[in-house]
Amino acid sequence: MNDDVRNIVLGVVAAGISAALGWVARTYLWKRKLRKKQAFFGLPDNSESLLVVNRDAGSPDLSVHRYDVFALLELSALIKDCGAHAEVITQDTARQGFGERTEFCVGGPGSNRRMAAHMHAMLPGVRVNTDPEPGPDRLAFQIGSERYRMEKGLSEYVLLARLTAGQPGLTRPVFLFSGQTAITNQAATRYLARNHERLSRKYGNNTFVLLLKVVNSQAYGPDVAELIADVTRAAQAPLPAPAAPRNSHRAS
């Protein structure tokens, strides 16, 4: 074998080794990224998860708003990417505990009793005005001492939360998407899909509660969602009891 042939053979071998090492490195990084994603969502390979959908509050029938359907589709894509499976159930048939399977719960407490139960149990510092009568405080959020009113189509709020049961052996999280309108529910799922890596780096696999504002949804749909605040501490602290009214009549 002359020197030219030897150099060609060595070059081919070196290129093959470099390609193999590159493939191994890319595969390792891809698997590492996937494992972090699976840990954040609590969705290991072939695990089961739960999608709990609300009913359309504006419909007399037991129907699902189209924006909530879009939210479920985005969550289904996340679940599939993790190599997991999903079961879709309605809020009125979800009669089970939490922590055994990852749960994604969509819809405000006025249209989703499962959401109302989760917020009552794990977010005592949050109140949502579910009074059907029109008024400036309809669907307003109270988080701690702050109140967030809705301007429909212009400025609407949604809570995005990752909660853990905190019980031994029950390690799967519950994700809440509780918005003032259906389009804000989809905005929250889209925000999670786009930002889960950043959220994982910041919070790890711990609890967080974020308040998002959906800006001008009548023009931009669910695409423009701004992070207003991390309200984890305020949402988990019980609201102070209202002051008892004073008796204005003196005893005779």
DRENPA-3360 file (N, C-alpha, C; in nm, 2 decimals, always signed):
BEGIN
1 = MNDDVRNI = +0.09/-0.12/+0.00/+0.00/+0.00/+0.00/+0.09/+0.12/+0.00 ~ +0.07/+0.21/-0.10/+0.16/+0.33/-0.11/+0.10/+0.44/-0.01 ~ +0.18/+0.55/+0.00/+0.14/+0.65/+0.09/+0.01/+0.72/+0.06 ~ -0.02/+0.74/-0.07/-0.15/+0.80/-0.11/-0.27/+0.72/-0.06 ~ -0.26/+0.59/-0.09/-0.37/+0.50/-0.05/-0.39/+0.50/+0.10 ~ -0.27/+0.49/+0.17/-0.28/+0.49/+0.31/-0.34/+0.62/+0.37 ~ -0.31/+0.73/+0.31/-0.37/+0.86/+0.36/-0.52/+0.86/+0.34 ~ -0.56/+0.81/+0.22/-0.70/+0.81/+0.19/-0.78/+0.72/+0.29;
9 = VLGVVAAG = -0.72/+0.60/+0.31/-0.78/+0.51/+0.41/-0.79/+0.57/+0.55 ~ -0.68/+0.63/+0.59/-0.68/+0.69/+0.72/-0.78/+0.81/+0.73 ~ -0.79/+0.88/+0.62/-0.89/+0.99/+0.62/-1.03/+0.94/+0.63 ~ -1.06/+0.83/+0.56/-1.20/+0.78/+0.56/-1.22/+0.72/+0.70 ~ -1.13/+0.66/+0.76/-1.14/+0.60/+0.90/-1.16/+0.72/+1.00 ~ -1.08/+0.82/+0.99/-1.10/+0.94/+1.08/-1.23/+1.00/+1.06 ~ -1.28/+1.02/+0.94/-1.41/+1.08/+0.91/-1.52/+0.99/+0.97 ~ -1.51/+0.86/+0.96/-1.61/+0.77/+1.01/-1.61/+0.78/+1.17;
17 = ISAALGWV = -1.49/+0.78/+1.23/-1.49/+0.79/+1.37/-1.55/+0.92/+1.42 ~ -1.51/+1.03/+1.35/-1.57/+1.17/+1.39/-1.72/+1.17/+1.37 ~ -1.77/+1.11/+1.26/-1.92/+1.10/+1.25/-1.98/+1.02/+1.36 ~ -1.92/+0.91/+1.39/-1.98/+0.82/+1.50/-1.98/+0.89/+1.63 ~ -1.87/+0.96/+1.66/-1.86/+1.04/+1.79/-1.96/+1.15/+1.79 ~ -1.98/+1.21/+1.67/-2.08/+1.32/+1.67/-2.22/+1.27/+1.69 ~ -2.25/+1.15/+1.63/-2.38/+1.09/+1.65/-2.40/+1.05/+1.79 ~ -2.30/+1.00/+1.85/-2.31/+0.96/+1.99/-2.34/+1.08/+2.08;
25 = ARTYLWKR = -2.26/+1.19/+2.06/-2.28/+1.31/+2.14/-2.41/+1.37/+2.12 ~ -2.46/+1.38/+1.99/-2.60/+1.43/+1.97/-2.70/+1.35/+2.03 ~ -2.69/+1.21/+2.02/-2.79/+1.13/+2.09/-2.79/+1.14/+2.24 ~ -2.67/+1.15/+2.30/-2.66/+1.17/+2.44/-2.73/+1.30/+2.48 ~ -2.70/+1.41/+2.41/-2.76/+1.54/+2.44/-2.91/+1.54/+2.42 ~ -2.95/+1.47/+2.32/-3.10/+1.46/+2.29/-3.17/+1.38/+2.40 ~ -3.11/+1.27/+2.45/-3.17/+1.19/+2.55/-3.16/+1.27/+2.69 ~ -3.06/+1.34/+2.71/-3.05/+1.42/+2.83/-3.16/+1.53/+2.83;
33 = KLRKKQAF = -3.18/+1.59/+2.72/-3.28/+1.70/+2.71/-3.42/+1.64/+2.73 ~ -3.44/+1.52/+2.67/-3.57/+1.45/+2.68/-3.59/+1.41/+2.83 ~ -3.49/+1.36/+2.90/-3.51/+1.32/+3.04/-3.55/+1.44/+3.13 ~ -3.49/+1.55/+3.10/-3.52/+1.67/+3.18/-3.66/+1.71/+3.15 ~ -3.71/+1.70/+3.03/-3.84/+1.74/+2.99/-3.94/+1.64/+3.06 ~ -3.91/+1.51/+3.05/-3.99/+1.41/+3.11/-4.00/+1.43/+3.27 ~ -3.89/+1.47/+3.33/-3.89/+1.49/+3.47/-3.98/+1.61/+3.51 ~ -3.97/+1.72/+3.43/-4.04/+1.84/+3.45/-4.19/+1.81/+3.45;
41 = FGLPDNSE = -4.23/+1.74/+3.34/-4.38/+1.71/+3.32/-4.42/+1.59/+3.40 ~ -4.33/+1.52/+3.46/-4.37/+1.39/+3.53/-4.42/+1.29/+3.44 ~ -4.35/+1.28/+3.32/-4.40/+1.19/+3.22/-4.29/+1.10/+3.17 ~ -4.25/+1.00/+3.24/-4.15/+0.90/+3.19/-4.21/+0.82/+3.08 ~ -4.12/+0.74/+3.01/-4.16/+0.66/+2.89/-4.28/+0.58/+2.93 ~ -4.38/+0.58/+2.84/-4.50/+0.49/+2.85/-4.58/+0.52/+2.97 ~ -4.57/+0.63/+3.04/-4.65/+0.66/+3.15/-4.79/+0.71/+3.11 ~ -4.88/+0.72/+3.20/-5.01/+0.77/+3.18/-5.04/+0.90/+3.24;
49 = SLLVVNRD = -5.11/+0.99/+3.17/-5.14/+1.12/+3.22/-5.29/+1.14/+3.20 ~ -5.34/+1.25/+3.26/-5.48/+1.29/+3.26/-5.50/+1.43/+3.21 ~ -5.59/+1.44/+3.11/-5.63/+1.57/+3.06/-5.77/+1.60/+3.10 ~ -5.79/+1.69/+3.19/-5.93/+1.72/+3.24/-5.98/+1.85/+3.18 ~ -6.08/+1.84/+3.10/-6.14/+1.95/+3.03/-6.26/+2.01/+3.09 ~ -6.28/+2.14/+3.08/-6.40/+2.20/+3.13/-6.52/+2.19/+3.03 ~ -6.63/+2.26/+3.07/-6.74/+2.27/+2.97/-6.74/+2.42/+2.93 ~ -6.80/+2.44/+2.81/-6.82/+2.58/+2.76/-6.92/+2.65/+2.85;
57 = AGSPDLSV = -6.87/+2.75/+2.92/-6.96/+2.82/+3.02/-7.06/+2.90/+2.94 ~ -7.04/+2.93/+2.81/-7.14/+3.01/+2.74/-7.24/+2.93/+2.66 ~ -7.24/+2.80/+2.68/-7.33/+2.71/+2.61/-7.41/+2.63/+2.71 ~ -7.54/+2.62/+2.68/-7.63/+2.54/+2.76/-7.60/+2.39/+2.76 ~ -7.54/+2.35/+2.65/-7.51/+2.20/+2.63/-7.37/+2.17/+2.70 ~ -7.35/+2.04/+2.72/-7.22/+2.00/+2.77/-7.12/+1.99/+2.66 ~ -7.08/+2.11/+2.61/-6.99/+2.11/+2.50/-6.86/+2.17/+2.55 ~ -6.75/+2.16/+2.47/-6.62/+2.22/+2.50/-6.59/+2.33/+2.40;
65 = HRYDVFAL = -6.54/+2.44/+2.46/-6.51/+2.56/+2.38/-6.40/+2.52/+2.28 ~ -6.40/+2.58/+2.16/-6.30/+2.54/+2.06/-6.16/+2.58/+2.10 ~ -6.14/+2.69/+2.18/-6.01/+2.72/+2.23/-5.96/+2.63/+2.33 ~ -6.05/+2.57/+2.41/-6.01/+2.46/+2.50/-5.97/+2.34/+2.43 ~ -6.03/+2.31/+2.32/-5.99/+2.20/+2.23/-5.85/+2.22/+2.18 ~ -5.82/+2.34/+2.14/-5.69/+2.37/+2.09/-5.59/+2.36/+2.20 ~ -5.62/+2.40/+2.32/-5.53/+2.38/+2.44/-5.50/+2.23/+2.46 ~ -5.61/+2.15/+2.45/-5.58/+2.00/+2.47/-5.49/+1.95/+2.36;
73 = LELSALIK = -5.51/+2.00/+2.24/-5.42/+1.95/+2.13/-5.27/+1.98/+2.15 ~ -5.25/+2.11/+2.20/-5.11/+2.15/+2.23/-5.05/+2.06/+2.35 ~ -5.13/+2.04/+2.45/-5.09/+1.95/+2.56/-5.06/+1.81/+2.51 ~ -5.15/+1.76/+2.42/-5.13/+1.62/+2.37/-5.00/+1.61/+2.30 ~ -4.96/+1.72/+2.22/-4.83/+1.71/+2.15/-4.72/+1.70/+2.25 ~ -4.72/+1.78/+2.36/-4.62/+1.77/+2.47/-4.61/+1.63/+2.53 ~ -4.72/+1.58/+2.55/-4.73/+1.44/+2.61/-4.67/+1.34/+2.52 ~ -4.70/+1.35/+2.39/-4.65/+1.26/+2.29/-4.50/+1.27/+2.28;
81 = DCGAHAEV = -4.45/+1.39/+2.28/-4.30/+1.42/+2.27/-4.23/+1.35/+2.39 ~ -4.30/+1.34/+2.50/-4.23/+1.27/+2.62/-4.24/+1.12/+2.61 ~ -4.31/+1.07/+2.51/-4.33/+0.92/+2.50/-4.43/+0.87/+2.60 ~ -4.53/+0.95/+2.64/-4.63/+0.91/+2.73/-4.77/+0.91/+2.67 ~ -4.87/+0.87/+2.74/-5.01/+0.86/+2.69/-5.10/+0.94/+2.77 ~ -5.21/+0.98/+2.71/-5.31/+1.07/+2.78/-5.45/+1.01/+2.77 ~ -5.52/+1.03/+2.88/-5.66/+1.00/+2.89/-5.74/+1.13/+2.90 ~ -5.84/+1.16/+2.82/-5.91/+1.28/+2.83/-6.04/+1.25/+2.90;
89 = ITQDTARQ = -6.07/+1.33/+3.00/-6.20/+1.32/+3.07/-6.26/+1.46/+3.10 ~ -6.39/+1.46/+3.12/-6.45/+1.59/+3.15/-6.45/+1.61/+3.30 ~ -6.46/+1.74/+3.33/-6.45/+1.78/+3.47/-6.55/+1.72/+3.57 ~ -6.67/+1.68/+3.51/-6.77/+1.62/+3.60/-6.75/+1.47/+3.62 ~ -6.65/+1.41/+3.55/-6.63/+1.27/+3.57/-6.50/+1.24/+3.63 ~ -6.42/+1.35/+3.67/-6.29/+1.33/+3.73/-6.31/+1.32/+3.88 ~ -6.33/+1.19/+3.93/-6.35/+1.16/+4.07/-6.23/+1.07/+4.12 ~ -6.12/+1.13/+4.13/-6.00/+1.06/+4.18/-5.90/+1.16/+4.24;
97 = GFGERTEF = -5.81/+1.10/+4.31/-5.71/+1.19/+4.38/-5.61/+1.24/+4.28 ~ -5.50/+1.30/+4.33/-5.39/+1.35/+4.24/-5.26/+1.31/+4.29 ~ -5.16/+1.31/+4.20/-5.03/+1.27/+4.24/-4.98/+1.14/+4.18 ~ -5.08/+1.05/+4.15/-5.04/+0.92/+4.09/-5.01/+0.93/+3.94 ~ -5.08/+1.02/+3.87/-5.06/+1.05/+3.73/-5.05/+1.20/+3.71 ~ -4.96/+1.24/+3.62/-4.96/+1.38/+3.58/-5.09/+1.42/+3.53 ~ -5.14/+1.54/+3.58/-5.27/+1.59/+3.54/-5.25/+1.73/+3.48 ~ -5.33/+1.75/+3.37/-5.34/+1.88/+3.31/-5.48/+1.92/+3.31;
105 = CVGGPGSN = -5.51/+2.03/+3.39/-5.65/+2.07/+3.42/-5.67/+2.20/+3.35 ~ -5.77/+2.21/+3.26/-5.79/+2.33/+3.18/-5.93/+2.39/+3.21 ~ -5.93/+2.52/+3.23/-6.05/+2.59/+3.26/-6.06/+2.65/+3.39 ~ -6.14/+2.76/+3.40/-6.15/+2.83/+3.53/-6.24/+2.76/+3.63 ~ -6.25/+2.80/+3.75/-6.32/+2.72/+3.85/-6.48/+2.74/+3.83 ~ -6.52/+2.84/+3.76/-6.66/+2.85/+3.73/-6.72/+2.75/+3.64 ~ -6.63/+2.69/+3.55/-6.68/+2.59/+3.45/-6.61/+2.46/+3.47 ~ -6.52/+2.45/+3.57/-6.45/+2.32/+3.59/-6.44/+2.30/+3.74;
113 = RRMAAHMH = -6.52/+2.21/+3.79/-6.53/+2.18/+3.93/-6.40/+2.12/+3.98 ~ -6.33/+2.05/+3.89/-6.20/+1.99/+3.93/-6.10/+2.10/+3.96 ~ -6.10/+2.20/+3.87/-6.01/+2.32/+3.90/-6.05/+2.38/+4.03 ~ -6.18/+2.40/+4.05/-6.22/+2.46/+4.18/-6.17/+2.38/+4.30 ~ -6.17/+2.25/+4.29/-6.12/+2.17/+4.40/-5.97/+2.18/+4.42 ~ -5.90/+2.19/+4.31/-5.75/+2.20/+4.32/-5.72/+2.34/+4.38 ~ -5.78/+2.44/+4.33/-5.75/+2.57/+4.38/-5.79/+2.59/+4.53 ~ -5.90/+2.53/+4.57/-5.94/+2.54/+4.71/-5.84/+2.46/+4.80;
121 = AMLPGVRV = -5.79/+2.35/+4.75/-5.70/+2.26/+4.83/-5.55/+2.32/+4.83 ~ -5.51/+2.37/+4.72/-5.36/+2.40/+4.70/-5.33/+2.54/+4.68 ~ -5.43/+2.62/+4.65/-5.41/+2.77/+4.62/-5.51/+2.85/+4.70 ~ -5.50/+2.84/+4.84/-5.60/+2.92/+4.92/-5.59/+3.07/+4.91 ~ -5.48/+3.12/+4.85/-5.47/+3.26/+4.84/-5.53/+3.32/+4.71 ~ -5.60/+3.24/+4.64/-5.66/+3.28/+4.51/-5.81/+3.27/+4.52 ~ -5.87/+3.38/+4.48/-6.02/+3.38/+4.47/-6.06/+3.43/+4.33 ~ -6.16/+3.36/+4.27/-6.21/+3.40/+4.14/-6.35/+3.43/+4.15;
129 = NTDPEPGP = -6.39/+3.55/+4.10/-6.53/+3.59/+4.11/-6.61/+3.52/+4.00 ~ -6.69/+3.42/+4.04/-6.76/+3.34/+3.94/-6.91/+3.38/+3.94 ~ -6.94/+3.50/+3.99/-7.08/+3.55/+3.99/-7.12/+3.57/+3.84 ~ -7.23/+3.51/+3.79/-7.26/+3.53/+3.65/-7.31/+3.67/+3.62 ~ -7.35/+3.74/+3.72/-7.41/+3.88/+3.69/-7.30/+3.97/+3.63 ~ -7.33/+4.05/+3.53/-7.23/+4.14/+3.47/-7.19/+4.25/+3.57 ~ -7.06/+4.29/+3.56/-7.01/+4.39/+3.65/-6.86/+4.40/+3.63 ~ -6.79/+4.50/+3.69/-6.65/+4.52/+3.67/-6.57/+4.41/+3.73;
137 = DRLAFQIG = -6.62/+4.34/+3.83/-6.54/+4.24/+3.90/-6.57/+4.10/+3.85 ~ -6.66/+4.09/+3.75/-6.69/+3.95/+3.70/-6.57/+3.88/+3.65 ~ -6.54/+3.76/+3.69/-6.42/+3.68/+3.66/-6.29/+3.74/+3.71 ~ -6.30/+3.84/+3.79/-6.17/+3.90/+3.84/-6.10/+3.80/+3.93 ~ -5.96/+3.81/+3.93/-5.88/+3.73/+4.02/-5.84/+3.82/+4.14 ~ -5.85/+3.76/+4.25/-5.79/+3.82/+4.37/-5.68/+3.72/+4.42 ~ -5.56/+3.77/+4.42/-5.44/+3.69/+4.46/-5.37/+3.77/+4.57 ~ -5.38/+3.72/+4.69/-5.34/+3.79/+4.81/-5.42/+3.92/+4.82;
145 = SERYRMEK = -5.35/+4.03/+4.82/-5.42/+4.16/+4.83/-5.44/+4.23/+4.70 ~ -5.40/+4.17/+4.59/-5.41/+4.23/+4.46/-5.53/+4.17/+4.38 ~ -5.60/+4.26/+4.30/-5.71/+4.22/+4.22/-5.68/+4.25/+4.08 ~ -5.72/+4.15/+3.99/-5.69/+4.16/+3.85/-5.82/+4.15/+3.77 ~ -5.87/+4.26/+3.71/-6.00/+4.27/+3.64/-5.97/+4.24/+3.49 ~ -6.07/+4.19/+3.43/-6.07/+4.15/+3.29/-6.12/+4.26/+3.20 ~ -6.06/+4.29/+3.09/-6.12/+4.37/+2.98/-6.12/+4.28/+2.86 ~ -6.24/+4.23/+2.84/-6.26/+4.12/+2.74/-6.20/+4.16/+2.61;
153 = GLSEYVLL = -6.12/+4.07/+2.55/-6.06/+4.10/+2.42/-5.94/+4.19/+2.42 ~ -5.91/+4.26/+2.53/-5.80/+4.35/+2.54/-5.70/+4.31/+2.64 ~ -5.75/+4.28/+2.76/-5.65/+4.25/+2.87/-5.72/+4.14/+2.96 ~ -5.67/+4.02/+2.95/-5.73/+3.91/+3.02/-5.62/+3.83/+3.09 ~ -5.65/+3.77/+3.20/-5.55/+3.70/+3.29/-5.57/+3.55/+3.29 ~ -5.47/+3.48/+3.32/-5.47/+3.34/+3.33/-5.36/+3.30/+3.43 ~ -5.39/+3.20/+3.51/-5.30/+3.14/+3.60/-5.24/+3.01/+3.54 ~ -5.11/+3.00/+3.54/-5.04/+2.88/+3.50/-4.96/+2.83/+3.62;
161 = ARLTAGQP = -5.00/+2.71/+3.66/-4.94/+2.65/+3.79/-4.89/+2.51/+3.76 ~ -4.77/+2.48/+3.83/-4.73/+2.34/+3.84/-4.73/+2.31/+3.99 ~ -4.81/+2.22/+4.03/-4.83/+2.19/+4.17/-4.79/+2.04/+4.20 ~ -4.74/+2.02/+4.32/-4.70/+1.88/+4.36/-4.78/+1.85/+4.48 ~ -4.82/+1.72/+4.49/-4.91/+1.68/+4.60/-4.83/+1.69/+4.74 ~ -4.70/+1.67/+4.74/-4.63/+1.67/+4.86/-4.65/+1.56/+4.95 ~ -4.70/+1.44/+4.90/-4.72/+1.32/+4.98/-4.62/+1.21/+4.93 ~ -4.57/+1.13/+5.03/-4.48/+1.03/+4.99/-4.54/+0.93/+4.89;
169 = GLTRPVFL = -4.46/+0.90/+4.79/-4.50/+0.81/+4.68/-4.58/+0.87/+4.57 ~ -4.63/+1.00/+4.60/-4.72/+1.07/+4.50/-4.64/+1.18/+4.44 ~ -4.56/+1.16/+4.33/-4.47/+1.25/+4.28/-4.51/+1.32/+4.15 ~ -4.62/+1.28/+4.09/-4.65/+1.34/+3.97/-4.72/+1.47/+3.99 ~ -4.69/+1.57/+3.90/-4.74/+1.71/+3.92/-4.88/+1.73/+3.87 ~ -4.94/+1.83/+3.91/-5.07/+1.88/+3.85/-5.04/+2.02/+3.78 ~ -5.08/+2.03/+3.66/-5.06/+2.16/+3.59/-5.20/+2.22/+3.57 ~ -5.21/+2.34/+3.61/-5.34/+2.42/+3.61/-5.33/+2.53/+3.50;
177 = FSGQTAIT = -5.44/+2.54/+3.42/-5.45/+2.65/+3.32/-5.58/+2.71/+3.35 ~ -5.59/+2.81/+3.44/-5.71/+2.87/+3.48/-5.72/+3.01/+3.43 ~ -5.80/+3.03/+3.33/-5.81/+3.16/+3.27/-5.94/+3.23/+3.28 ~ -5.95/+3.36/+3.26/-6.07/+3.43/+3.26/-6.16/+3.40/+3.14 ~ -6.10/+3.36/+3.03/-6.17/+3.32/+2.91/-6.10/+3.20/+2.85 ~ -6.17/+3.13/+2.76/-6.12/+3.01/+2.70/-5.99/+3.04/+2.62 ~ -5.98/+3.15/+2.55/-5.86/+3.18/+2.47/-5.74/+3.20/+2.56 ~ -5.76/+3.24/+2.69/-5.65/+3.25/+2.78/-5.60/+3.12/+2.83;
185 = NQAATRYL = -5.69/+3.02/+2.83/-5.65/+2.88/+2.87/-5.55/+2.83/+2.76 ~ -5.58/+2.85/+2.63/-5.49/+2.81/+2.53/-5.36/+2.89/+2.53 ~ -5.37/+3.02/+2.56/-5.25/+3.10/+2.57/-5.16/+3.05/+2.68 ~ -5.21/+3.00/+2.79/-5.13/+2.94/+2.90/-5.06/+2.81/+2.85 ~ -5.14/+2.73/+2.78/-5.08/+2.60/+2.73/-4.97/+2.63/+2.63 ~ -4.99/+2.73/+2.55/-4.89/+2.77/+2.45/-4.77/+2.83/+2.51 ~ -4.79/+2.91/+2.62/-4.67/+2.96/+2.69/-4.59/+2.85/+2.76 ~ -4.66/+2.75/+2.81/-4.59/+2.64/+2.87/-4.51/+2.56/+2.77;
193 = ARNHERLS = -4.57/+2.54/+2.65/-4.50/+2.46/+2.55/-4.38/+2.54/+2.50 ~ -4.38/+2.67/+2.49/-4.27/+2.75/+2.44/-4.16/+2.77/+2.55 ~ -4.20/+2.77/+2.67/-4.11/+2.81/+2.78/-4.07/+2.71/+2.88 ~ -4.11/+2.58/+2.86/-4.09/+2.48/+2.96/-3.94/+2.46/+2.99 ~ -3.85/+2.47/+2.90/-3.71/+2.46/+2.93/-3.66/+2.57/+3.02 ~ -3.70/+2.69/+3.00/-3.66/+2.80/+3.09/-3.73/+2.78/+3.22 ~ -3.85/+2.74/+3.23/-3.92/+2.72/+3.36/-3.85/+2.61/+3.44 ~ -3.81/+2.50/+3.36/-3.74/+2.39/+3.43/-3.61/+2.43/+3.49;
201 = RKYGNNTF = -3.54/+2.52/+3.41/-3.41/+2.56/+3.47/-3.43/+2.65/+3.59 ~ -3.54/+2.73/+3.59/-3.56/+2.82/+3.70/-3.62/+2.75/+3.83 ~ -3.72/+2.67/+3.81/-3.79/+2.61/+3.92/-3.76/+2.46/+3.94 ~ -3.68/+2.40/+3.85/-3.66/+2.26/+3.87/-3.79/+2.18/+3.86 ~ -3.81/+2.09/+3.94/-3.94/+2.01/+3.95/-4.02/+2.05/+4.07 ~ -4.02/+2.18/+4.10/-4.09/+2.23/+4.22/-4.22/+2.30/+4.18 ~ -4.29/+2.34/+4.28/-4.42/+2.41/+4.26/-4.39/+2.56/+4.21 ~ -4.47/+2.61/+4.12/-4.47/+2.75/+4.09/-4.61/+2.79/+4.04;
209 = VLLLKVVN = -4.65/+2.91/+4.06/-4.77/+2.97/+4.01/-4.74/+3.10/+3.95 ~ -4.77/+3.11/+3.82/-4.74/+3.23/+3.74/-4.87/+3.30/+3.69 ~ -4.87/+3.43/+3.70/-4.99/+3.51/+3.65/-4.95/+3.57/+3.51 ~ -5.02/+3.53/+3.41/-5.00/+3.58/+3.27/-5.11/+3.67/+3.23 ~ -5.07/+3.77/+3.15/-5.17/+3.86/+3.09/-5.17/+3.84/+2.94 ~ -5.29/+3.81/+2.88/-5.31/+3.79/+2.74/-5.35/+3.93/+2.68 ~ -5.27/+3.98/+2.59/-5.29/+4.11/+2.54/-5.36/+4.11/+2.40 ~ -5.47/+4.19/+2.40/-5.54/+4.21/+2.27/-5.57/+4.08/+2.20;
217 = SQAYGPDV = -5.64/+3.99/+2.27/-5.67/+3.86/+2.21/-5.76/+3.87/+2.09 ~ -5.84/+3.98/+2.08/-5.93/+3.99/+1.96/-5.85/+4.02/+1.84 ~ -5.73/+4.06/+1.85/-5.64/+4.08/+1.73/-5.53/+3.97/+1.72 ~ -5.47/+3.93/+1.83/-5.36/+3.84/+1.83/-5.39/+3.70/+1.87 ~ -5.51/+3.67/+1.91/-5.55/+3.54/+1.96/-5.47/+3.51/+2.08 ~ -5.42/+3.38/+2.10/-5.35/+3.34/+2.22/-5.20/+3.36/+2.21 ~ -5.15/+3.43/+2.11/-5.01/+3.43/+2.09/-4.93/+3.53/+2.18 ~ -5.00/+3.63/+2.22/-4.92/+3.73/+2.30/-4.96/+3.72/+2.45;
225 = AELIADVT = -4.88/+3.65/+2.52/-4.90/+3.64/+2.67/-4.78/+3.69/+2.74 ~ -4.80/+3.78/+2.83/-4.69/+3.84/+2.91/-4.69/+3.79/+3.05 ~ -4.58/+3.76/+3.10/-4.56/+3.72/+3.24/-4.57/+3.84/+3.33 ~ -4.68/+3.85/+3.41/-4.70/+3.96/+3.50/-4.62/+3.94/+3.63 ~ -4.63/+3.82/+3.69/-4.57/+3.80/+3.82/-4.56/+3.66/+3.86 ~ -4.46/+3.62/+3.94/-4.46/+3.49/+4.00/-4.54/+3.51/+4.13 ~ -4.65/+3.45/+4.14/-4.74/+3.47/+4.26/-4.75/+3.34/+4.35 ~ -4.64/+3.26/+4.34/-4.65/+3.14/+4.41/-4.67/+3.16/+4.56;
233 = RAAQAPLP = -4.60/+3.25/+4.62/-4.61/+3.26/+4.77/-4.75/+3.32/+4.81 ~ -4.79/+3.42/+4.73/-4.93/+3.48/+4.76/-5.04/+3.38/+4.74 ~ -5.03/+3.30/+4.64/-5.13/+3.20/+4.60/-5.14/+3.09/+4.70 ~ -5.03/+3.06/+4.77/-5.03/+2.95/+4.87/-5.06/+2.99/+5.01 ~ -5.06/+3.12/+5.03/-5.09/+3.17/+5.17/-5.24/+3.20/+5.18 ~ -5.31/+3.15/+5.28/-5.45/+3.18/+5.29/-5.49/+3.33/+5.29 ~ -5.60/+3.36/+5.23/-5.64/+3.50/+5.23/-5.69/+3.54/+5.37 ~ -5.66/+3.66/+5.42/-5.71/+3.70/+5.55/-5.86/+3.70/+5.56;
241 = APAAPRNS = -5.91/+3.66/+5.67/-6.06/+3.66/+5.69/-6.11/+3.80/+5.68 ~ -6.23/+3.82/+5.62/-6.28/+3.95/+5.61/-6.32/+4.00/+5.75 ~ -6.30/+4.13/+5.77/-6.33/+4.19/+5.90/-6.48/+4.19/+5.93 ~ -6.51/+4.15/+6.06/-6.65/+4.15/+6.10/-6.71/+4.29/+6.10 ~ -6.83/+4.31/+6.05/-6.89/+4.44/+6.05/-6.91/+4.49/+6.20 ~ -6.89/+4.62/+6.21/-6.90/+4.67/+6.35/-7.05/+4.70/+6.37 ~ -7.09/+4.68/+6.50/-7.23/+4.71/+6.54/-7.24/+4.86/+6.57 ~ -7.32/+4.93/+6.48/-7.33/+5.07/+6.50/-7.43/+5.11/+6.60;
249 = HRAS = -7.51/+5.02/+6.65/-7.61/+5.05/+6.75/-7.56/+5.03/+6.90 ~ -7.57/+5.12/+6.98/-7.53/+5.11/+7.12/-7.64/+5.03/+7.19 ~ -7.59/+4.95/+7.29/-7.68/+4.88/+7.37/-7.76/+4.98/+7.46 ~ -7.89/+4.96/+7.46/-7.97/+5.05/+7.54/-7.97/+5.00/+7.69;
% end
